[in-house]
Amino acid sequence: MCISVSDTVKEFAGVIQKLDNMDLLKRMVELQEQVYEVVNENLELKATNRELTETLKTRAQMTARKNSYWRGEDGPFCMRCFDEAQLTMRMVVATGRPPRCPKCQMVAVDPDEKPPSQRGVLASRRSSFLELIIARRITSTRADSGATPLTLSLRPHEDQPF
């Protein structure tokens, strides 16, 4: 039969009470309080140890791939949430879009995937926008002075590289 420390302390407290020694009884009560504190601390430490062991086990299973964590073929999981708060937050995967974390909104862009080429489209839009702004300023400035409006093009000639 296994008797716990707290049961033993309770037994001693009962024996001391029967002896009718107040000084000894006070010291026994103090000892009993200390034993309860140690037992509670031990339970808390065991729970913390269990949590840390589980975290280490999960961390060992995770591998970094494509800017996110994966547990074998299971994933993707958010790197930021896992690294900062040990949360295994599954990222939302939508067709044609990179995975996004629903908690922190981090996007895991696949470094091996080439982004669609929009450089020409963006450059064209940017130069058209700049042409419009410059043309408006020049027209308004020249109109104020009574001169003929001047047009300016930012588009390169065919023989000149952009």
N, C-alpha and C positions, 0 to 999 in steps of 0.2 A: 504494500500500500504506500503510495506516494503522498506525503503531506507537504502542502505548500508553505512558504515562509509566512504568509499572512495567517494561515490556520495555526501555525505554531505560536505566533505572537498572541493571537486571541486566547489560546490555551494558557499561556503564561499570565496574561492579564487576568483570567479567571482565578488562577491559583493565587496571585498576588492580592486580589480582592478578598479572598478568603482569609489571608493572613492579617488583614486589617492594618497594613502599614501604608500610611498616606504618602510618605516621601517616595517609597518604592513604587507605589501606584502612579504617582505623577510622572516619574521617570519612565515607567512602562508606557504610559499614554504618549509621551514624547517619542519613544522608540517606535510605537505603532504608527504614528504620523509619518515618521521618517521612512518606515518600511513601505507605507502606501505611496509615498512620493517616488521611491525607488522603483516600485512595481509599475506605477503609471509611466515613469520615464522610460522604463524598459519596453513597455508596450508601444510607446510613441517611437522609440528607436527602431523597434522591429518593423513597424509600419513604414517608416522612412526608408529603412533598408530594403524592404520589399518593393517600394516605388522606384528607388534608384536602380535596383537590380533589373526591374522591368524596363526602365529607360535605357539602361546599357544594352539589354538584350535587343530592344527595338532598334537602337542606334547601330548595333552590329549587323542587323539584317538589312539596313538601308544602304543603298548605293546611289551615288550622284550620277545622273545621266540626263542629258538634254535639259540642263538648267532646272532640274527638279530631282526629288528623291524617288527611288523605286524600291520596293520590297520584292525582289525576284521580278516577276512579270506584272506584279500588282502596283499600280501607280497611275499617274504621277501624284506625288505629295509635295506640298509647298515647302521649299527650302527655308524661307524666312520664318514661317510659323514653327517649323521643327527646330531650327537652330536657336531661335529666341525663347520659345516657350515649351519646347518638347511636345508640340501638338502635331499629330499625324493628320493634317488637314488635306483631304483629297481635293485635287484641283478639278475644275469643271472643264471638260473637253468638248468643244463644238467643232463641227465640220468646217474646215477652211480657216480656223482660228487657232492661235496657240492656247495652251491650257492656262486658266486663270483661277487664282485662289478666291473662294467666296468670302473668306474672312479678311485678308489683308489686300486683296485685289492685285497681288503680284502676278505678272505674266511670265511664263516660262517659254521663252523663244528658243526653238531648236537651232543650235548653232550650225548644224549641218544643212539646214534647209535654206535655200536661196530665196530671198524676198522677191516678190514680183517687181519687175523693172518698171519703175515709175519716174526714173530720173528725167527722161525726156519730156514726159507729160508735165511734171512739176516745173521744170525749167521753162517750158513753153508758157505755162500759166503765170509764172513769176515775171517773165519778160513782158507778157501782155499787160500785166497789172502795172509794171513800172512804166511802160509806154503810155498807158492811160494817165497815170499821175503826172508824168513829165509833160505830156501834151496839154493837159488841163492847165498846169501852172504857166507854161510858155504862152498858151493862147490867152489866158487871162492877163498876163503881164504885157504882152504885145498889144492886146486890145485896149488896155488902159492907155498905152502910149500912142495909139492910132496907127501902128505899123501892121504890116501884113502878117497873118499867123504863120508860124514856123512849125514844120512837122519834123519829128525826130523818131528814128526807128532804132530799137535795140537789137533787132534780129540780125544775126551775122550774115554776111554774103556767102554764097555757096563756095567761093574759093578760100574763105577764111575759116579756120577752125573755131569752134565755140569756146 
